[in-house]
Amino acid sequence: MNVASKDTTVTTASTAPRLSLQCAAIASDTTTIRALDWDRSRFDIEFGLRNGTTYNSFLVRGAKTALIDTNHLKFEDTWLPMLKQQIDPKAIDYLIISHTEPDHSGLVGQIIDLNPEIEIVASKVAIKFLEDQVHRPFRSREVKSGEELDLGTNSTSGIAHRFEFLSAPNLHWPDTIFSFDHATGILYTCDAFGLHYCSEELFDQDPSALAPDFRFYYDCLMGPNARSVVQALKRMDQLPEITTIAVGHGPLLRHHLKLWVEDYRDWSSQRNQGESYAAICYLSYYGFCDRLSQAIAHGIGKAKGEVQLVDLRATDAQELSALIGEAKAVVVPTWPSQPDAELQSSIGTLLAALNQKQWVAVYDAYGGNDEPIDAVAAQLRSLGQKEAFEPLRVRQAPDGNVYQRFEEAGTDLGQLLNQKQNIAAMKSLDTELDKAMGTLSGGLYVVTASQDEESSQRRGAMIASWVSQASFTPPGLTVAVAKDRAIETLMQVGDRFVINVLREDNYQPLLRQFLKRFPPGADRFEGVNVLNNVAKGGPVLVDALAFLDCLVKQRLETPDHWIIYALVEQGNVADAEAKTAVHHRKVGNHY
């Protein structure tokens, strides 16, 4: 099969932020139009991006033509003209919508305006979402797993293109479908298997460069739906050979396909080993429900808890009842004060499925017309469930601090879910090995970090003893951070942090302060003397022996910690005569 592998068209915008377009053939009769967003630094749940992102759409031409996904609204002035260079929009017969999140469906309305006869092919849930999103009449076809769309034979290539659809709900929205072209072996997966990585490289040439962002993307968006990932992989296993996974974000996956698929399989299996999970409910397209629920789910995942996101709008009654009834914990959003009949029925199913052995909690959806959070919390309490955490209130449009608070609440819930297993695991380890590991001593430090948001500042702190110098030139160190630590999200590659070295003769007050359990969103520095403008990475503790201002360069994953390697950019010693506080453990299987 002769296919052009290099760009056929590239246009670049010169204004900030940097936005560009790339158009290239990826298979017979198949073209991608990729919108490159080089400087995007945040996505979805306020997770930082190191390498920007892309939004990928595709044209497939048989006897008829299909466009798979559109693009982000920010590319309207460039993406639509490039599409017109490739084809007259009126000649597009089908618009396949993989899912309706605005970064992929932001230009659906414009496509309908250009071609009112186009037929939109999507899942039943996606069609419903689009009706509320585009506010225009359109022709549509609902599809589900196993159904097909035949484009017929391209008169030039002689190749017949036939799509088979795979339902993939919750990857990462409830309306997602995959599309498999039997002619080329390309599987179009939108968000699944994607990564936020902006590059003009069309394909996955260098897996080592992509792997950290691939894993980070999975942890943020797919991990909370590991059960759904496993089901999608089972459907993929029934397909003929897949030659390429055409993702919605980042390079297309072709050269190392087995690696990426097996990563998803392994990671999802690890998250899906037990039967105890938390059901995090949300309302798609309502307030900030989608992102807030994902922040809670991400926190649970950091604590190795299992989680299932449940859309109260899209999940049918039987499945909803099963997911809620079998969960060990259930977290619900505030819902509209006057829900429509369908949503009211789902709420009734939710409440009826709860049982008294479960943990429950509620969070503000901030939808503008919510049932008061205290009223929802009181309704849950009246059913006799235990409260997993205090109601999570949102008093203004969520910023980084709010998402961090929701994530911390999720982490606390994840630890609660795994409490018995964690205690049992500590007791079951070999005693002599534990004693031997415990002879490894370390200093005592407080790691602090802060990041400035547009209207606020996020700060974090933790006690650390696993800190070690790692290089002379340039000066560098490593610090081990447990995966369930809230501060871990502030220590990505490119972030800064501060190591505050505690002093032997005066460490107890700071140790007590930062060993305390803080409720989500609490100020960990309350009552502590700090200097805020001395180091770039975060607060410097006045009572510390010394501080080291660090820049994160690499992260290495272990089963339960991240090893952070950082360059030390500056430092200072407050008292040259004092000594570092030292930590000795009795055993090596917990702190």
C-alpha positions as CSV (number, residue, x, y, z in Angstrom):
1,M,0.0,0.0,0.0
2,N,1.7,3.2,-1.1
3,V,1.0,6.0,1.3
4,A,2.6,9.4,1.7
5,S,4.2,9.6,5.1
6,K,5.2,13.2,5.1
7,D,3.2,16.4,5.4
8,T,1.4,17.6,2.3
9,T,0.4,20.9,3.8
10,V,1.6,22.9,6.8
11,T,0.4,26.4,7.8
12,T,1.5,28.2,10.9
13,A,0.0,31.1,12.7
14,S,2.4,33.7,14.0
15,T,0.3,35.1,16.8
16,A,0.7,34.0,20.4
17,P,-0.1,31.4,21.6
18,R,1.5,29.3,18.8
19,L,-1.1,27.5,16.8
20,S,-0.4,25.6,13.6
21,L,-2.0,23.1,11.3
22,Q,-0.7,20.0,9.6
23,C,-2.3,18.0,6.8
24,A,-0.9,14.6,5.7
25,A,-1.9,11.3,4.1
26,I,-1.7,8.4,6.6
27,A,-3.2,5.6,4.5
28,S,-4.9,5.0,1.2
29,D,-7.7,7.5,0.7
30,T,-7.1,8.7,4.3
31,T,-5.9,12.1,5.4
32,T,-5.4,13.7,8.8
33,I,-5.8,17.4,9.6
34,R,-4.0,18.0,12.9
35,A,-4.3,21.3,14.8
36,L,-1.2,21.8,16.9
37,D,-1.6,23.8,20.1
38,W,2.0,24.3,21.1
39,D,1.6,26.4,24.2
40,R,-1.5,24.9,25.9
41,S,-0.5,24.4,29.5
42,R,-3.7,23.1,31.1
43,F,-6.4,20.6,30.2
44,D,-9.6,19.2,31.7
45,I,-8.9,18.8,35.4
46,E,-6.3,21.5,35.6
47,F,-3.4,19.1,35.1
48,G,-0.3,20.8,33.7
49,L,0.9,20.0,30.2
50,R,4.7,19.9,29.4
51,N,4.5,19.6,25.7
52,G,1.2,21.3,24.5
53,T,-1.3,19.1,22.6
54,T,-2.9,18.4,19.2
55,Y,-6.5,18.0,18.1
56,N,-6.7,15.4,15.3
57,S,-9.5,14.9,12.7
58,F,-9.6,12.6,9.7
59,L,-11.0,12.4,6.1
60,V,-11.7,9.0,4.6
61,R,-12.8,8.8,1.0
62,G,-14.6,5.7,-0.5
63,A,-17.4,6.1,-3.0
64,K,-18.7,8.4,-0.2
65,T,-16.6,10.5,2.2
66,A,-16.6,10.6,6.0
67,L,-15.1,13.2,8.2
68,I,-14.1,11.9,11.6
69,D,-14.4,14.6,14.3
70,T,-14.0,18.3,13.8
71,N,-11.8,20.5,16.0
72,H,-11.5,23.0,18.8
73,L,-13.3,26.3,18.2
74,K,-10.1,28.2,18.6
75,F,-9.0,26.8,15.2
76,E,-12.2,27.9,13.3
77,D,-10.4,30.5,11.2
78,T,-7.7,28.1,10.0
79,W,-9.0,24.6,10.2
80,L,-12.1,25.3,8.1
81,P,-10.1,26.8,5.2
82,M,-7.7,23.9,5.3
83,L,-10.6,21.4,5.2
84,K,-12.0,23.3,2.2
85,Q,-8.6,23.0,0.5
86,Q,-9.0,19.2,0.8
87,I,-12.6,18.9,-0.1
88,D,-15.8,20.8,-0.7
89,P,-17.7,20.4,2.6
90,K,-20.8,19.8,0.6
91,A,-19.2,16.6,-0.7
92,I,-18.8,15.2,2.8
93,D,-21.5,12.6,3.3
94,Y,-20.9,11.6,6.9
95,L,-19.6,13.3,10.0
96,I,-18.6,10.6,12.5
97,I,-18.4,12.1,16.0
98,S,-16.3,10.0,18.3
99,H,-17.5,12.0,21.3
100,T,-18.9,15.4,21.9
101,E,-16.3,17.1,24.1
102,P,-15.8,20.6,22.7
103,D,-12.1,20.1,21.7
104,H,-13.3,17.5,19.1
105,S,-16.8,18.8,18.3
106,G,-16.3,22.5,18.6
107,L,-16.9,23.1,14.9
108,V,-19.9,20.7,14.3
109,G,-22.3,23.6,14.0
110,Q,-20.1,25.3,11.3
111,I,-19.9,22.0,9.3
112,I,-23.7,21.7,9.4
113,D,-24.0,25.3,8.2
114,L,-21.7,24.5,5.3
115,N,-23.5,21.3,4.5
116,P,-27.0,20.9,5.9
117,E,-27.4,17.5,4.2
118,I,-24.5,15.9,6.0
119,E,-25.4,12.9,8.2
120,I,-23.9,12.9,11.7
121,V,-23.0,9.4,12.8
122,A,-22.6,8.9,16.6
123,S,-23.7,7.0,19.7
124,K,-27.2,7.6,20.9
125,V,-25.9,9.6,23.9
126,A,-23.7,11.7,21.6
127,I,-26.6,12.6,19.3
128,K,-28.6,13.8,22.3
129,F,-25.6,15.9,23.6
130,L,-25.2,17.4,20.1
131,E,-28.8,18.4,20.0
132,D,-28.3,20.5,23.1
133,Q,-24.9,21.7,21.9
134,V,-25.3,23.0,18.4
135,H,-28.9,24.3,18.5
136,R,-29.5,23.5,14.8
137,P,-31.5,20.7,13.2
138,F,-29.3,18.0,11.6
139,R,-29.6,14.6,10.0
140,S,-28.3,11.8,12.3
141,R,-27.7,8.1,12.6
142,E,-27.3,6.4,16.0
143,V,-24.8,3.5,16.0
144,K,-23.7,1.0,18.6
145,S,-21.2,-1.9,18.8
146,G,-21.1,-4.1,15.8
147,E,-23.0,-1.8,13.5
148,E,-21.3,-0.7,10.2
149,L,-21.1,2.2,7.8
150,D,-20.1,1.3,4.2
151,L,-18.4,4.1,2.3
152,G,-18.1,2.0,-0.9
153,T,-15.1,1.7,-3.2
154,N,-12.9,4.6,-4.0
155,S,-12.8,4.9,-7.8
156,T,-9.1,5.8,-7.9
157,S,-7.6,3.4,-5.5
158,G,-10.1,0.6,-5.9
159,I,-10.3,0.2,-2.2
160,A,-13.6,-0.3,-0.3
161,H,-13.8,1.4,3.0
162,R,-16.1,-0.1,5.6
163,F,-16.4,1.2,9.2
164,E,-17.3,-1.0,12.1
165,F,-18.2,0.8,15.4
166,L,-17.3,-0.2,18.9
167,S,-19.0,1.3,21.9
168,A,-16.5,2.6,24.4
169,P,-18.5,4.5,27.0
170,N,-16.6,6.5,29.7
171,L,-13.3,6.7,27.6
172,H,-13.4,9.3,28.8
173,W,-17.0,10.5,28.3
174,P,-20.1,8.4,28.3
175,D,-20.8,8.9,24.6
176,T,-17.5,7.6,23.1
177,I,-17.4,5.3,20.1
178,F,-14.4,3.8,18.3
179,S,-14.5,3.5,14.4
180,F,-12.5,0.7,12.7
181,D,-11.8,0.9,8.9
182,H,-11.6,-2.6,7.7
183,A,-9.8,-1.4,4.5
184,T,-6.8,0.2,6.2
185,G,-6.8,-1.4,9.6
186,I,-7.0,2.0,11.3
187,L,-8.9,2.3,14.6
188,Y,-10.1,5.8,15.4
189,T,-10.3,6.2,19.2
190,C,-10.5,9.9,19.9
191,D,-9.3,10.3,23.5
192,A,-8.5,6.7,24.3
193,F,-4.7,5.9,23.8
194,G,-4.0,9.6,23.2
195,L,-1.5,11.8,24.9
196,H,-1.0,15.6,25.2
197,Y,2.2,15.9,23.1
198,C,2.6,18.5,20.4
199,S,5.0,17.6,17.6
200,E,5.0,17.7,13.8
201,E,6.0,14.0,13.9
202,L,2.9,12.2,12.7
203,F,3.6,8.9,14.3
204,D,5.1,7.4,17.4
205,Q,8.7,7.4,16.2
206,D,10.3,7.7,19.6
207,P,8.5,5.8,22.3
208,S,10.9,6.9,25.1
209,A,10.0,10.5,24.4
210,L,6.3,9.9,24.4
211,A,6.0,7.4,27.3
212,P,5.9,9.8,30.2
213,D,3.1,11.9,28.6
214,F,1.3,8.7,27.5
215,R,1.3,7.4,31.1
216,F,0.3,10.8,32.6
217,Y,-2.6,11.1,30.2
218,Y,-3.8,7.6,31.1
219,D,-3.6,8.2,34.8
220,C,-5.5,11.5,34.5
221,L,-8.3,10.5,32.1
222,M,-8.4,6.7,31.5
223,G,-7.3,5.3,34.9
224,P,-10.5,6.4,36.7
225,N,-12.4,4.3,34.1
226,A,-10.2,1.3,34.2
227,R,-13.2,-1.1,34.2
228,S,-14.4,0.5,31.0
229,V,-10.9,0.4,29.5
230,V,-10.9,-3.4,30.0
231,Q,-14.2,-3.8,28.3
232,A,-13.0,-1.7,25.3
233,L,-9.9,-3.8,25.0
234,K,-12.0,-6.9,24.9
235,R,-13.9,-5.5,21.9
236,M,-10.7,-4.5,20.2
237,D,-9.4,-8.0,20.6
238,Q,-12.2,-9.2,18.3
239,L,-11.2,-7.0,15.4
240,P,-8.9,-8.0,12.5
241,E,-5.3,-6.7,12.7
242,I,-5.1,-3.1,13.8
243,T,-2.4,-1.3,11.8
244,T,-2.7,2.2,13.4
245,I,-4.6,3.8,16.3
246,A,-5.6,7.2,15.1
247,V,-5.9,9.2,18.4
248,G,-7.6,12.5,19.0
249,H,-4.5,14.0,20.8
250,G,-0.9,13.6,20.0
251,P,1.0,11.5,17.4
252,L,-0.8,8.6,15.8
253,L,0.2,5.2,17.1
254,R,1.7,2.9,14.5
255,H,5.3,1.9,15.0
256,H,5.0,0.7,18.6
257,L,1.4,-0.3,18.7
258,K,1.7,-3.4,20.8
259,L,3.6,-1.5,23.5
260,W,0.9,1.1,23.9
261,V,-2.0,-1.4,23.9
262,E,-0.3,-3.7,26.4
263,D,0.4,-0.7,28.6
264,Y,-3.3,0.1,28.7
265,R,-4.0,-3.6,29.4
266,D,-1.5,-3.9,32.2
267,W,-2.4,-0.6,33.9
268,S,-6.1,-1.2,33.7
269,S,-5.8,-4.8,35.0
270,Q,-3.8,-3.5,38.0
271,R,-6.5,-1.0,38.8
272,N,-9.3,-3.5,38.3
273,Q,-8.2,-6.4,40.6
274,G,-10.7,-6.1,43.4
275,E,-14.4,-5.8,43.7
276,S,-14.4,-2.8,46.1
277,Y,-14.7,0.5,44.2
278,A,-16.0,4.0,44.6
279,A,-18.8,5.1,42.2
280,I,-18.2,8.8,41.4
281,C,-21.4,10.2,39.9
282,Y,-21.6,13.2,37.6
283,L,-24.0,15.0,35.2
284,S,-22.5,15.4,31.8
285,Y,-22.8,18.9,30.4
286,Y,-23.9,20.3,33.8
287,G,-21.8,23.0,35.5
288,F,-18.3,21.8,36.3
289,C,-19.5,18.3,37.0
290,D,-17.3,16.5,34.5
291,R,-14.0,17.9,35.6
292,L,-14.7,18.0,39.3
293,S,-15.8,14.3,39.3
294,Q,-12.6,13.4,37.5
295,A,-10.5,15.3,40.1
296,I,-12.0,13.2,42.8
297,A,-11.5,10.0,40.8
298,H,-7.9,10.9,40.1
299,G,-7.3,11.4,43.8
300,I,-8.8,7.9,44.6
301,G,-6.5,6.4,41.9
302,K,-3.4,8.0,43.5
303,A,-4.3,6.1,46.7
304,K,-4.6,2.9,44.6
305,G,-8.3,2.9,45.1
306,E,-10.6,1.6,42.4
307,V,-13.1,3.9,40.9
308,Q,-16.0,4.0,38.4
309,L,-17.3,7.2,36.9
310,V,-21.1,7.1,36.5
311,D,-23.0,9.6,34.3
312,L,-26.4,10.0,35.8
313,R,-27.8,11.3,32.5
314,A,-26.5,8.6,30.2
315,T,-26.4,5.4,32.2
316,D,-29.5,3.2,31.8
317,A,-31.5,2.4,34.9
318,Q,-30.4,-1.3,35.2
319,E,-26.7,-0.5,34.9
320,L,-27.0,2.5,37.2
321,S,-28.6,0.4,39.9
322,A,-25.9,-2.2,39.6
323,L,-23.0,0.2,39.6
324,I,-24.4,2.1,42.7
325,G,-25.5,-1.0,44.6
326,E,-22.2,-2.8,44.2
327,A,-20.0,0.2,45.1
328,K,-18.3,0.5,48.5
329,A,-18.6,4.3,48.3
330,V,-20.8,6.6,46.3
331,V,-20.1,10.3,45.6
332,V,-22.9,12.4,44.1
333,P,-23.0,15.9,42.7
334,T,-25.7,18.5,43.4
335,W,-28.3,18.2,40.7
336,P,-30.6,20.8,39.1
337,S,-33.3,22.0,41.5
338,Q,-35.9,21.2,38.8
339,P,-34.5,18.1,37.0
340,D,-36.3,16.9,33.9
341,A,-38.3,13.7,34.1
342,E,-35.5,11.5,32.8
343,L,-32.9,12.8,35.3
344,Q,-35.4,12.7,38.1
345,S,-35.9,9.0,37.3
346,S,-32.1,8.5,37.4
347,I,-31.9,10.3,40.8
348,G,-34.6,8.0,42.1
349,T,-32.8,4.9,40.9
350,L,-29.6,6.2,42.5
351,L,-31.2,6.8,45.9
352,A,-33.0,3.4,45.8
353,A,-29.8,1.5,45.0
354,L,-27.8,2.9,48.0
355,N,-27.3,0.6,51.0
356,Q,-26.4,1.3,54.6
357,K,-23.0,-0.3,54.4
358,Q,-21.7,2.3,51.9
359,W,-19.7,5.5,52.4
360,V,-21.4,8.5,50.7
361,A,-20.4,12.1,50.0
362,V,-21.7,15.0,47.9
363,Y,-20.0,17.8,46.0
364,D,-21.2,21.0,44.4
365,A,-21.6,20.8,40.6
366,Y,-21.7,24.6,40.4
367,G,-24.3,24.4,37.6
368,G,-26.0,27.7,38.4
369,N,-29.3,26.1,39.4
370,D,-28.3,23.4,41.9
371,E,-30.3,21.9,44.6
372,P,-28.5,23.2,47.8
373,I,-25.7,21.0,48.8
374,D,-26.8,20.8,52.4
375,A,-30.3,19.6,51.2
376,V,-28.6,16.8,49.1
377,A,-26.3,15.9,52.0
378,A,-29.2,15.7,54.4
379,Q,-31.1,13.5,52.0
380,L,-28.2,11.1,51.9
381,R,-27.7,11.1,55.7
382,S,-31.4,10.3,56.2
383,L,-30.8,7.0,54.3
384,G,-28.3,5.9,57.0
385,Q,-25.1,5.9,55.1
386,K,-21.7,6.8,56.5
387,E,-20.2,10.1,55.4
388,A,-17.0,9.6,53.4
389,F,-16.0,13.3,53.6
390,E,-17.6,16.6,54.3
391,P,-19.6,18.2,51.5
392,L,-17.3,19.8,48.9
393,R,-18.5,23.3,48.4
394,V,-17.7,25.4,45.3
395,R,-18.4,29.1,45.8
396,Q,-16.9,30.4,42.5
397,A,-15.8,29.1,39.2
398,P,-13.3,26.3,40.0
399,D,-9.6,27.2,39.9
400,G,-6.5,25.1,40.6
401,N,-7.1,25.3,44.4
402,V,-10.6,23.8,44.0
403,Y,-9.4,21.0,41.8
404,Q,-6.6,20.3,44.3
405,R,-9.1,20.2,47.2
406,F,-11.3,17.7,45.3
407,E,-8.3,15.6,44.4
408,E,-7.3,15.5,48.1
409,A,-10.8,14.5,49.1
410,G,-10.5,11.6,46.6
411,T,-7.2,10.6,48.0
412,D,-8.6,10.5,51.5
413,L,-11.5,8.3,50.3
414,G,-9.1,6.0,48.4
415,Q,-7.1,5.5,51.6
416,L,-10.3,4.8,53.5
417,L,-11.3,2.2,51.0
418,N,-8.0,0.4,51.3
419,Q,-7.4,0.9,55.0
420,K,-7.9,-2.8,56.0
421,Q,-5.9,-4.1,53.1
422,N,-3.0,-1.7,53.8
423,I,-2.9,-2.7,57.5
424,A,-3.0,-6.4,56.5
425,A,-0.2,-5.9,54.0
426,M,2.1,-4.2,56.6
427,K,1.5,-7.1,59.1
428,S,2.2,-9.8,56.5
429,L,5.7,-8.7,55.4
430,D,8.8,-10.6,56.5
431,T,9.9,-9.2,60.0
432,E,13.6,-9.7,59.5
433,L,13.5,-8.0,56.1
434,D,11.6,-5.2,57.6
435,K,14.1,-4.7,60.4
436,A,17.0,-4.8,57.9
437,M,15.3,-2.2,55.7
438,G,14.6,-0.1,58.8
439,T,18.4,0.4,59.4
440,L,18.5,2.7,56.4
441,S,18.4,6.1,58.0
442,G,17.6,9.5,56.4
443,G,17.4,13.1,57.3
444,L,14.2,15.0,58.1
445,Y,13.0,17.5,55.6
446,V,9.9,19.5,54.7
447,V,9.2,19.7,51.0
448,T,7.2,22.8,50.0
449,A,5.9,23.8,46.6
450,S,3.7,26.5,45.1
451,Q,2.3,27.4,41.7
452,D,0.6,30.6,40.7
453,E,-2.7,30.4,39.0
454,E,-4.4,33.2,37.2
455,S,-6.3,34.3,40.3
456,S,-4.8,32.2,43.1
457,Q,-1.9,30.3,44.3
458,R,-1.7,26.5,45.0
459,R,0.6,25.5,47.8
460,G,1.6,22.1,49.3
461,A,4.0,20.6,51.8
462,M,5.0,17.2,53.2
463,I,7.5,15.6,55.5
464,A,10.2,13.7,53.7
465,S,13.1,11.5,54.7
466,W,14.0,9.9,51.4
467,V,16.1,12.7,50.1
468,S,19.6,12.1,48.6
469,Q,22.2,14.0,46.6
470,A,22.3,12.5,43.1
471,S,24.8,14.5,41.1
472,F,27.8,16.9,41.5
473,T,27.8,18.8,38.3
474,P,25.2,20.2,38.0
475,P,24.2,19.8,41.6
476,G,21.2,17.5,41.8
477,L,19.2,15.5,44.3
478,T,16.4,13.0,44.4
479,V,13.4,12.9,46.6
480,A,10.9,10.0,46.9
481,V,7.2,11.1,47.0
482,A,4.4,8.7,47.7
483,K,1.9,8.6,44.9
484,D,-1.0,9.6,47.2
485,R,0.7,12.8,48.3
486,A,-1.2,15.9,47.3
487,I,2.1,17.8,46.6
488,E,3.0,15.2,43.9
489,T,0.8,17.1,41.4
490,L,3.0,20.2,42.0
491,M,6.2,18.3,41.2
492,Q,5.9,17.5,37.5
493,V,8.8,18.0,35.1
494,G,9.5,21.7,34.8
495,D,8.0,22.5,38.2
496,R,9.9,23.8,41.2
497,F,10.0,22.9,44.8
498,V,12.0,23.6,48.0
499,I,13.7,21.2,50.3
500,N,13.7,22.7,53.9
501,V,16.3,20.9,56.0
502,L,15.1,20.4,59.6
503,R,17.6,21.0,62.4
504,E,18.4,18.5,65.1
505,D,17.8,20.8,68.0
506,N,14.4,22.2,66.9
507,Y,12.6,20.0,64.5
508,Q,9.7,18.7,66.6
509,P,7.2,21.6,66.1
510,L,7.6,21.5,62.3
511,L,7.4,17.7,62.3
512,R,4.2,17.8,64.3
513,Q,2.7,20.5,62.0
514,F,3.3,18.7,58.8
515,L,2.6,15.2,60.0
516,K,-1.0,16.2,60.9
517,R,-3.8,15.1,58.7
518,F,-5.3,18.1,57.0
519,P,-8.8,18.3,55.7
520,P,-9.0,18.9,51.9
521,G,-8.1,22.4,51.0
522,A,-6.7,23.3,54.4
523,D,-3.8,25.8,54.7
524,R,-0.8,23.6,55.7
525,F,1.2,26.7,56.6
526,E,-1.2,28.2,59.1
527,G,0.8,29.3,62.2
528,V,4.1,28.6,60.6
529,N,6.7,31.3,60.0
530,V,7.6,31.3,56.3
531,L,9.4,33.4,53.7
532,N,7.5,33.5,50.5
533,N,9.8,35.5,48.2
534,V,13.2,33.8,48.8
535,A,13.0,30.7,46.7
536,K,11.2,30.2,43.3
537,G,9.9,26.8,44.2
538,G,7.8,27.5,47.3
539,P,7.8,28.8,50.9
540,V,11.0,28.7,52.9
541,L,10.5,27.8,56.6
542,V,12.1,30.3,58.9
543,D,13.0,27.7,61.5
544,A,14.7,25.3,59.0
545,L,18.4,24.7,59.1
546,A,18.8,25.3,55.4
547,F,16.8,25.4,52.1
548,L,17.5,24.1,48.6
549,D,15.5,25.6,45.7
550,C,15.0,22.8,43.1
551,L,13.8,22.4,39.5
552,V,12.3,19.0,38.5
553,K,14.1,17.4,35.5
554,Q,13.0,13.8,35.6
555,R,10.5,11.5,37.3
556,L,11.0,7.7,37.8
557,E,8.0,5.6,38.7
558,T,8.2,2.8,41.4
559,P,5.2,0.8,42.6
560,D,4.2,3.2,45.3
561,H,6.4,6.3,44.9
562,W,7.7,8.8,42.4
563,I,11.4,9.4,42.4
564,I,11.9,13.0,41.5
565,Y,15.3,14.1,40.2
566,A,15.9,17.8,40.4
567,L,18.6,20.3,39.8
568,V,19.4,22.6,42.8
569,E,19.4,26.2,41.6
570,Q,20.1,27.9,44.9
571,G,20.4,27.3,48.6
572,N,21.3,28.8,51.9
573,V,22.3,27.7,55.4
574,A,20.8,29.6,58.4
575,D,23.1,28.2,61.1
576,A,26.4,26.6,60.1
577,E,26.9,25.1,63.6
578,A,23.6,23.2,63.7
579,K,23.1,19.6,62.5
580,T,20.5,18.0,60.3
581,A,17.7,16.1,62.1
582,V,17.9,12.3,61.4
583,H,15.1,9.8,61.1
584,H,15.6,6.2,62.2
585,R,12.8,3.6,61.5
586,K,12.2,0.4,63.3
587,V,10.9,-1.4,60.2
588,G,11.1,-0.7,56.5
589,N,7.6,-1.4,55.3
590,H,6.1,1.9,56.3
591,Y,7.2,5.4,57.4
